[in-house]
Each structure stands twice: as C-alpha cells, then as structure tokens.
Amino acid sequence: MSLESRDDRGVPELTARVVRASFPKGTLAVRVREALGPMFDDESFAEAFSVRGRPAVSPGALALVSVLQYAEGLTDRQAADQVRARMDWKFLLGLELEDPGFDFSVLSDFRARLIEHGLEEKILDLVLKRISGLGLLRSGGRQRTDSTHVLAAVRTLNRMEFVGETLRAALEVLAAAAPQWLTGLVTAEWVRRYGARIDSYRFPKGDNVRTEWAEQVGRDGFTILEAVHAPGAPGWLREIPAVQVLRRAWIEQYHRDSNGEGVRWREGKDLPPARRRLSSPYDLDARYGVKRGSGWCGYKTHLSETCEPDTPHVITHVVTTDATVSDTEMTATVHEGLAARELLPNEHAVDAGYVTAAHIVTTRDRHGTEMLGPVGLDTVHERHEGEHIAQSAFTVDWPTRKVTCPQGAVSVSWSDQRKPSGTSITRVHFALQDCDPCPLRTQCTKAANGKYGRTLTLLPREQQQVLEQRRIEQQTPEWKARYDVRAGIEGTISQAVRRTGIRRTRYTSLAKTQLGNVLAATAINIIRLDAWLTDTPIGKTRTSHLAALVLAA
C-alpha cells in the first residue's frame, strides 16, 4: 500500500451545513474538529507506508477513528460502520456525506504498521502538540503518576491447566498442519486427554493423583518434541510457533532424568522466576503478577497527567509493562518519557511505590523535578516490642566515617558494600562490649552473640540525607496538604477503565497492549478537552450513603 499526499481542505460545505443544522449544540466530534482542526496529517505516518502500490486509506483518518473507537468503546467493525453512518464523524474526518468509508480490516493493518515502525506514541504526541498550541499544556507545573493492572485477553491458568492447554494447542496445530505425521504418534487416550479445552476438564482429586496426571502430560509433551526434532521429521515442524511454545514451556516446567524416561515437576526455586516464565500459550508476553495480595495474569500500565487547576488535566505519558515489573523500576522511564516530550513537571506527585532516595536525588539533579511521594519510615526490628531507638537518633560523621549513638558510643566498623541489586550501601557496626552495659540496650538491639551489637545500614551520603529530610517533612500537615493532589490520579484510572475499557486488553502481546493504552489515553484527552470547552465540571468523588452519614455525624 502506498501513501498519496492529501491536502485537508476543511469540512465539505454540505457536510458542515447538514451537521450544524442537525446538531445545533454540537457533539464531541464537532467541537473537537472546530477546536483542533484536522488533528492527524498523513505525512506524520509516511514512514509506515511504501511509495509504491495501491493507494492506502488516509492514515490520518485511521488514527482519528482508532482514537474514537476507545472514546466510544467500539470494535473495528462498529467503528468502520460509524464512519459510513455518523454525520458528526464525517464532519470530524472532513468527509463528504456520501463517502463510503473503508473496510474494517484496514484498522487492524494500520495498528500493525504503527507497531512495526515504532510509531505507537505518535498519535498521543500529535494530540499533545495540538493541546499545547491552544495554551492548555506546558512544561513545569505539577503532574502525578500511578499504575493499574491490565488483564490479558486470555484465561488465568494454574500450572496444571497451563501445561495441559499448551500441549493441546500444539496438538491442534499439528493435526491441521501435518495430520498424517501426527497419526502415528497419538492414540485414543490422547484424544480423551487433549480433545477438549483444558478448562472444561475436571482434574482428579488428591495431590498424588494430580502429580501423576501432570507428569503424564509431561511425558506426552516430550514424545511430541522428540518426534518433531527427530532426523526424519520435516524441518518446518519445529518452526511452528505452537511447537516452539511447547518446547519453552516444558523447559520451564519439567525436569527429565538422564535416561530420558523419568519426568518430574519443577518445584519452588527450581522454577524460573515469574518474570521469565510463560503464563499462557496464547499470549507470550503476559505474566502473573501480585500486588497488595491480589494476583492477575497480564500487564501493568502507568499513566501520568497534569493537575493544574487552571487547565484541563491531560494525560502526558503512558507506559505498559508485564505484570511483574514493580513501580520503582519505572520511575526513571516515566521521567525520561516526559523529558522526551519536553513536558517535565516542576513537582511530580507519585505513589510510595515509585519513590526511593536514589530516585529523589536523580530526578532532582538530572531533570530539575521534585518527586513528591512518601518514603519508608525508619526500620524497626521485627521482633521488637514497645519503644525503639530509630536510626535517625544516631549521628553520622561522614568525613571521619564514624557514627555516634544516643548514649555516646562510637561505631567500630564502617564497611561499603553493594546489595545483590547493585545498590550501594554502608554497614555500620557498634561493639558488643559497648552495647551490653548500655541502659537503653533493650530499646536498641537484640544482638547477643558475636563481636557486634547494633548494626545500621546507610545509603550513600546524599541519598541518606535526603531520606532523613523527607521522613521529617512527610509528617507535617503542610507536606500532607501538598501531597493530597496525588489522589486525583485514581479518578483518571477510573475514567480510563469505565470509558475506554483498559482493565482488560483487547489484544495479545505487550506491544499491542501498549498501543491500545496509548489510544485510550488519547481518547481520554479528547474527552477532557471537550469537557473543558463546554465548561463541564469535573466529577466529584463518589461517597457511599453510609460514609456520608458518618462524615456528617
């Protein structure tokens, strides 16, 4: 498909006259066109199209329709029908009333081209530039960020279901691709085990019986893998994606004896970590994650938005990861993304999961942005009861590498180390002979053996000082009042879930899910811009009748 240059000559006269007569108060599509004009020009997507071939449908129009899909919760087929049937959509797209539109399959091809050429962020970038042109978006000010879970477009499977469904999926593909080759391997017993989807299978009761069933599935899987990789087997069989998934899953889930006969489950630490382990044979990027005791199979998306009182709250950055990636791992990524768009805030309110002392220092020094978020309190020995002498009570003399306790004892050991994660730390020890006779010993340490008493763990000097300062600040009413602004991101997540359906991704794979979340964020921005233009007030936080009763009392 080739891209032919098209000039937007505005809304056709007949389309404009009919739409304005039919919708005297306007619609979202009409108001957005009048405020922003043609949002997406074809040249912005030129690199995704060839210079030869039959003419492509306008990529600018497809980008706009893709955003409207999320704004109104439509499928590809429904969106293509709306282009043909809705006058206000024709107004927004600048089409004649008799324009026949396009086939719905073009939308899927357009999304694939965006991903293939790394243009997933382009649509959001263009809308943000238009909003900036209206003077409603600028760098500096305040922003806030938080994450939410996104369910994969597949079922959540336990380990038994996963291995059974992975083998069944491979057998289904092989039965269609090489039926004669597969006939010599399978028996009627295989059909009984793998003929129907595993989620319709009633597993046997009892741990021993279930283990035997899982090991039988393992042996069957190895039988297929051995046959596929046998010298006389067609070479193309091992290139089938479902067979490659089967091979990877069996490496992750099973042990095999040296003689090749015994098959055993992997257990505990013998299993690969969740970040590297498949969770579904149908979505290879989805992972099983847990947050605050709740688990899900899929992804996690991070949304950043402006929160100035005199401008609309615009989503400025979206990033999607698998479900196992923690918030603190994404702090730097979020700031780098905002810096690339030249939209870094002066103050960035974030959840505690994003904040470490290292992040506070790095963000301040590299980007000039203050991270506004709570840090962890002084650690307390888990077995200690009652009052405890916290780390902040000790005086650190960094130049001499000495620490003095509240009773005047001086540390005897200062050791620079690194955590397994690579974080630099310092271990400080006090002598046991100093701690044993101390009248505050029971409030300070439980160390009883060895040559050391109380032990402290310090971060590098600048980080440690920032950490102690933030611990003091976040206890003050002034800091808490500043931090109240962070709560508003929960409303944005709620709006994105209810209006655009980002709680469950429409697609499989991380790249497609990220594109879908970018389109959803762009749709939210358009909806909010329309609300701003029409002076629609921001919705208030919902309060239950019971909570309202208690508050009133």
Secondary structure as GFF3:
##gff-version 3
##sequence-region A 1 553
A	DSSP	alpha_helix	13	22	.	.	.	ID=ss1
A	DSSP	alpha_helix	28	36	.	.	.	ID=ss2
A	DSSP	three_ten_helix	42	48	.	.	.	ID=ss3
A	DSSP	alpha_helix	59	72	.	.	.	ID=ss4
A	DSSP	alpha_helix	76	85	.	.	.	ID=ss5
A	DSSP	alpha_helix	87	93	.	.	.	ID=ss6
A	DSSP	alpha_helix	105	116	.	.	.	ID=ss7
A	DSSP	alpha_helix	122	133	.	.	.	ID=ss8
A	DSSP	beta_strand	142	151	.	.	.	ID=ss9
A	DSSP	alpha_helix	159	177	.	.	.	ID=ss10
A	DSSP	alpha_helix	179	183	.	.	.	ID=ss11
A	DSSP	alpha_helix	188	194	.	.	.	ID=ss12
A	DSSP	three_ten_helix	198	200	.	.	.	ID=ss13
A	DSSP	alpha_helix	207	228	.	.	.	ID=ss14
A	DSSP	three_ten_helix	235	239	.	.	.	ID=ss15
A	DSSP	alpha_helix	241	253	.	.	.	ID=ss16
A	DSSP	beta_strand	254	256	.	.	.	ID=ss17
A	DSSP	beta_strand	263	265	.	.	.	ID=ss18
A	DSSP	three_ten_helix	268	270	.	.	.	ID=ss19
A	DSSP	three_ten_helix	274	276	.	.	.	ID=ss20
A	DSSP	beta_strand	287	291	.	.	.	ID=ss21
A	DSSP	beta_strand	294	306	.	.	.	ID=ss22
A	DSSP	beta_strand	315	322	.	.	.	ID=ss23
A	DSSP	three_ten_helix	327	330	.	.	.	ID=ss24
A	DSSP	alpha_helix	331	340	.	.	.	ID=ss25
A	DSSP	beta_strand	347	350	.	.	.	ID=ss26
A	DSSP	three_ten_helix	352	354	.	.	.	ID=ss27
A	DSSP	alpha_helix	357	367	.	.	.	ID=ss28
A	DSSP	beta_strand	370	372	.	.	.	ID=ss29
A	DSSP	three_ten_helix	391	393	.	.	.	ID=ss30
A	DSSP	beta_strand	395	397	.	.	.	ID=ss31
A	DSSP	beta_strand	402	404	.	.	.	ID=ss32
A	DSSP	beta_strand	413	418	.	.	.	ID=ss33
A	DSSP	beta_strand	424	431	.	.	.	ID=ss34
A	DSSP	alpha_helix	432	435	.	.	.	ID=ss35
A	DSSP	alpha_helix	441	444	.	.	.	ID=ss36
A	DSSP	beta_strand	452	458	.	.	.	ID=ss37
A	DSSP	alpha_helix	461	473	.	.	.	ID=ss38
A	DSSP	alpha_helix	477	483	.	.	.	ID=ss39
A	DSSP	three_ten_helix	484	487	.	.	.	ID=ss40
A	DSSP	alpha_helix	488	495	.	.	.	ID=ss41
A	DSSP	pi_helix	496	500	.	.	.	ID=ss42
A	DSSP	alpha_helix	510	533	.	.	.	ID=ss43
A	DSSP	alpha_helix	545	552	.	.	.	ID=ss44
###
